Amino acid sequence: MKGPEGYPEEDWLALSGIQHFSFCKRQWALIHIEQLWSENYLTTAGHLEHERVHDYAASESRGDTLIMRDLRVYSRALGITGACDVVEFHKSNDGVPLHGRDGLWLPYPIEYKHGKSKTIDADRLQLCAEAMCLEEMLACDIPEGALFYRQTKRRERVKLDEDLRNMVEADFLQMHDLFSRGWTPKVKQTRSCSSCSLRDLCLPELRKVKSAKAYIEERLKESGE
């Protein structure tokens, strides 16, 4: 983490980038440093599913629970800014005051994701980063949050423990370093590359090889060989 003053606003990174970075450092750099982007069916489905979640006007109160959607957050210490899909504020004597609201409230961040729970920590790291922003902004402790997966339609409770927080801090330190140097990591192919929306941009040589192969096969078919 940065010193007591934190990062200046002009150096803040996109909070959501940690999900890309955890999945693939090169993917993160292509998007956030080189400003490249491409859609596939997974990213399109994710955008459609987030439409209501990211409607701030749809925020509501349900009894002793205040549901805030698309809540903007930041952390000077981590040098990041972004938005939480949903933050539930539960009325509690152990909570914190909120402007324009009576009583005290405990924040509980919830991140909505396409598909189902994953073995890698990418989604959990993003959720933890959101919680760390809320803690800095509200001067409170958030020990737990949740991930809601569209495929299973269930919440996965996530303990925001020290190990997860240390991973968040370490990842953002690396991201700030790469961003300040404008450095894009080299290609390191894995099985996950097949589902990446940036595959053709990241691996243009592979696309050329496939195109050449398809061309040869088509010519052979036409010649009857």
N, C-alpha and C positions, 0 to 999 in steps of 0.2 A: 504493500500500500504506500501511497505518497505520504509526504510529511504532513505536519499539522494543518497547513494551508490547503492541502489537496491539489488536484490538477486544475489549471485555469479552464474556463468553459470552452475555449476554442480548441482544447485538446481532448474534450470528452468524446468517448466512443459510444456506439450503439450498444445498449445493454443486451439486446437480442443476439448480438454477434457471438456471444459466448457459446450459444447452441451450435452455430456453424463451426466455430473454432474447435469445439470438442469433437465434432463429427469429422472434420478435416481442416487442418490449418490452411491448406492451400485454397480450399473452397472459401473460407473466411476472407483470405487476402484478395482473391479474385473479385469478391463482392464488395468488400469494404475499402480496399486500397485501389484496385483497378476499375471499380465501378462497373463490373460485368454482371449480367443477370440473364437467366433464361428460365422459362416456365416448363414444367412437365406436369403430368396428371397428379402427382403428389402435392406439388406446391399449389396448383390450382384448387384442389380439394381443400387444402389448408386455408387458403384465402376465403373461400366460400363459407367455410365453417366458422370463421372468425368474424363474419360481418356483424352478427348481433352482439357478440362479446365486445367488439370494439365500438359499440354505440354508447357513448357517454350519456346520451339523453335517456337511455334505458335503465339508468341507475334507479334503485328503488329501496324502500324500507319494508321489512317484514317483521313486525313485532319488535323484538329487541335486537334485530340484525339489520344493519345498513349495508346494502350491496352496491359497491361502486365499480363501474365498468370503464375500461380504458383510462385508468388513473395514471397520470404522468408522474414519474419518479426520477430521482437522480442521486448520485453519490459523488461528492467532491473527493472523498478519500480514494475511491476506485476510479474516478474519472470517467463516469458513464452516465447515460441518460436513456430513458425509454418509457414504456407503458406497461402496466400490469393488466392482464386480461380482465381479471376480477379480483377485488379485495373485499372480503366480508369483514365488517366491523361489528363485533359482538359487544353488547353493553355489559360492562363488568367493573367492579370496584378496583380491579387491578389494572385497568386500562389507562388510556391517555385522553386528554381533552381534544375535541375536534371543533374547529371554528364553525359557529352557527348551530352547534348541537349541544343539547343538555347531557350531562352525565359524562362517564368515562367509557372508552371504547378500546377493545383489543383487536388489532388487525390480523387477518388470516388471508394470505395471498393464495390465489388459485390460478394456475396456468392451464389453458385449454390446448390440447394437442390432437392432431389427426392420428388415426391408427390405434395402436395399443402400446402398453408399457414396453420399454426397451432395456436391454442389459447395460448399454453404455449410459453414462451419467449426464449426457448433454441436456436433457430436459430438466433434470434435477438441479443442475448448475444454474440454468437460467432462472428457475424458481428461487433458488437461494440468493442469487444476485438481486432479484427484486425485493426479497425480504431484507437484505442488507441495506438497500436504498431506503426502504420504509423505516428501518431502525434508525438510520442516521437522520432522516427528516423529522421523525416523530419522537426521537429520544426514548425508545422503548426496546424491549426484547421480543423477538418472534422465534420461538423454538420449533415451530412446525408450519407447514403449508401443504398444499395438495396439487396433484396433477389430475386433470380430468381428460380421459381418452375417449374420443368419439366412438371408436369401434366397440369398446367394452361398455361404454356409458357408465363408468364407475370412477370414483375418486381413488387415487393412490396417495395415501398420506406419506409425507416426506419429513423425516426428522432433519432439521437443519443443524447438524452437528459440526463440531470443530473441523473434522476432516473435510467435509464438503465446503465449508467456508475457506479453508486454506487452499483448496483447489480453485475456488473462484478467484481469490487474490492472486495466486500464481498465474492463472490463465490470463487475467487482465494485465498483469505486468508484462507478460510475453507479447500480448496484443499491442500494448502501447509501444513497446520496443520495435516491433515489426512495422507498425504504422508510422512511427517517427522516422524510420529508415526507408520507408517505401519498399519494403522487401517482401516478395512473394515466394514462399517456400516451393521447392522443386516438387515435381510429380512423384507420388509414391502410391502406385496402384494397389487397391484392395478390392475385395468382393463388393464393398459398398459403392464403388464407382458406377456400377451398372444402374443404380437408382438415383444417381445425382443429376440434378437438372442442368448442371454446368459441364456435363461429361464431354460434349462436343467442343466446348470452348476450352476446356482444360486439356483435352487429349485430341487435338486436331489431327495428329498423325494417325491415330486409330481410325478416325472418321475417313481419312483419305484411303487407308488400307481397305476398309470395308467397301468404300465406293468403287475402288479399283476391282476388287473381287467380284462385286455385283455386276460391273461392266463386262468383265471377262465371261462370267457365267451367262450373261444375257447374249453375248456374241456367239458363244458356243451353242446355246440353245437355238439361236436363229440359223446356225449353219448345220444343225442336225447332228452334231457330234456328241 
